[in-house]
Amino acid sequence: MDQFQPFFDFVWTTPTLPDDFTAWELFNSNLLLAIVGAAFTLVFREESQKQRQNENINLQNEVQKSREENETQDAAIIAATDKPNLQVAASIIRTLKDAIEVRAAEDGRYKRTYDKIARFDYIPLIEAMETRNLKDGSAAPLKQAFEIFKSYKNGRNEVPPSVLEKLQQILAALRETGFIKPVGKQ
């Protein structure tokens, strides 16, 4: 209790109230709310900061896990030798993912926002980037490519030639717009 004594001394000695000021007026004033609010802020601030830090750490771990799983899955698909169309389609999607990651890393203002988006599916990341730094019309073809490849990404089914041709057309169109830079210039 001795640690609060300076506070009590300040409260009882420093403020001077008018003589006609009643306890009822004090109870209904904003002063009491301010004191209670300050006390709650001091008590709960540290706990809420710890909670936010833990949430950020958990989110970073989840995003990192999704990136690792994506890379492992992409490598397994590309290594599969019995489905050549699937390999080509997976390498196209890998190229698109790399280009998206480069574009996300370039925009420092929203890097923290992009880092919080898990990479299990790239469509939410594309949608987040669409209004900020994908204004060149590349968001729609990117979403289309990922939607097309979604049913083949587990590696069980071979990619039909028509789907592979569509993915190649999307890749060529994105190269023309400059979204995908030539190798070595990223």
Salt bridges, closest charged atoms under 4 A:
GLU46 OE2 - LYS50 NZ 3.50
ASP74 OD2 - ARG94 NH1 2.51
ASP74 OD2 - LYS97 NZ 3.19
ASP98 OD1 - ARG94 NH2 3.03
GLU101 OE1 - ARG67 NH2 3.88
GLU101 OE2 - ARG119 NE 2.68
GLU106 OE2 - LYS181 NZ 3.31
ASP107 OD1 - ARG109 NE 3.29
ASP115 OD1 - ARG67 NH2 3.73
ASP115 OD2 - LYS111 NZ 3.14
ASP121 OD2 - LYS150 NZ 3.55
GLU130 OE1 - LYS143 NZ 3.20
ASP136 OD2 - ARG103 NH2 3.57
GLU147 OE2 - LYS150 NZ 3.28
